[in-house]
Amino acid sequence: MFEMGFWELVLVAVVALIVVGPEKLPSVARTAGLWVGKARRMIADVKAEVDRELQLDELKQSFRQQADLGALKDFSRQMKSLEQDIQAEFNDPGPPPGWRPGVASEMPSPDASPGPAPAVVAAPSASVNLAKNDPKRVGPPPVAVVGRPPAPPPADSNP
């Protein structure tokens, strides 16, 4: 608020001594002290009431946010469910070994082990020589996979 230094207090005391007189000065000082005390308590009460109102407003606002968070939590649960569905789709091992489109096959039992991975072996050198000499063939030489039936050759669209 405002500050009163030592010299201002001395000036007020001298004026009060002259105006009131030395006999009544102690009772006037006591009365002034009581009034200042009442004013301070009243200001403290007003501050406390304002603080309580602010805290009440903050509580109301936090309750509103909690209500909004309920909707967010529901949305979060839906997102987690979606994430689990997507993760399950990515963890899907795919079609069983030997599966070909259009051919019905039996599903392996869940306790059957997949067995060792098939080994990849290069084709015999005769087919490599054919690949070099054949002008129609483009790309690397064919590769044979051991342990699986050979894949059917692609259908040629050229007559």
PyMOL commands that set and color helices and strands:
alter all, ss='L'
color gray80, all
select helices_A, chain A and resi 6-20+25-91+125-133
alter helices_A, ss='H'
color red, helices_A
select strands_A, chain A and resi 119-122+143-146
alter strands_A, ss='S'
color yellow, strands_A
deselect
rebuild
show_as cartoon
